[in-house]
Amino acid sequence: MENMSTNTVKVGDILVGGGFPVSVQTMWKTPLTPEKKSFLSEIKNLKGLGCDIIRFSVPDTDSAVYLGAIAKESPIPIVADIHFDYRIALECIKLGIQKIRINPGNIGALWKVEEVIKAASDNDVPLRVGVNGGSLPTALRDMEDRAAAMILAAEMEMEPLERLGFKNVVFSLKSSDIKATVEANTVFSEKYDYPLHLGVTEAGPMIPGVVKSTIVLQNLLKRGIGDTIRVSLSDTPASEVITGIEILKASGIKKDGVSIVSCPRCGRASFDTHSFTKKIESVLYRKKKSLSVAVMGCIVNGPGEARHADLGITGSGDTVVIFKKGKIIHKTTTDMAEKIFVEELEKL
Ligand code: SF4
């Protein structure tokens, strides 16, 4: 993989760019409330799955205050997503939120954008400046070349940052158009040394969203383009994190964690691999060691795959057989399988 080096931006304790590991982000899906305990509990859960950074929409100053309280105790850095009102960005910076995402195009007068840049600079808070193919400046909306339009929009947003000498910035150029997203990020990475936040905007529900995101992210990441990723899905933050991690693993960028082989199940299955895999998924993604796990429905391919994994399980008639490093260690019932398998997983 080519090493396309960029500046490094520090988001809380996560380093973005400069050859540091590609971080995985997600976005919170509901409004902020004063009830911080449940937010912190779910953020902890997402961290366990492998989430590095989490972003929240902050539409008003009350939300900024709620997020400020969460950011103080969050186990991962928080990003405040601000549109329209620059004063909310200033409030979030004052409250110590670790990163601010703004769209200078909808903040209004240039002096308001400059106020945010100056406050970020004074408080050493990084910004993410985002170009979205669906909300380009009016002058660029009719351009046929969508990628070129996105680059021009990014350069317009870059002007006040460069003029004020503020380099603590991550850029993003997202579109729901796969080709335009790949081209825009490729050209941007050749011209500029800002780290890139990659993603396909409004990628859709689970299946189309995963397909589009995989095509775009794999294409860019394998060429060394991209420093942090977010898979946007009409699904849960946990699904976004797991998909992001799987894309990094399948692209050969992330080597640790569990590699899962599971059979699709057919009429021969004597063991329900679908529900079993779903049940143990959160335990699997919490393992940071490099391990292989096989979950198989019957004896056609089950013993072969299960034997080759660090830990394997397969249906075999009325029983369920568990393998560890190629050897049978348990013959049990479907009811007991989950408990025994998880215990063995924890021992590995
Ligand atoms: S392992 Fe058995 S249950 Fe699973 S797909 Fe193959 S034949 Fe079907």
Residues whose N, C-alpha, C, O or C-beta is under 5 A from the ligand:
A	BS01	SF4	C263 P264 R265 C266 R268 A269 M296 G297 C298 V300 N301 G302
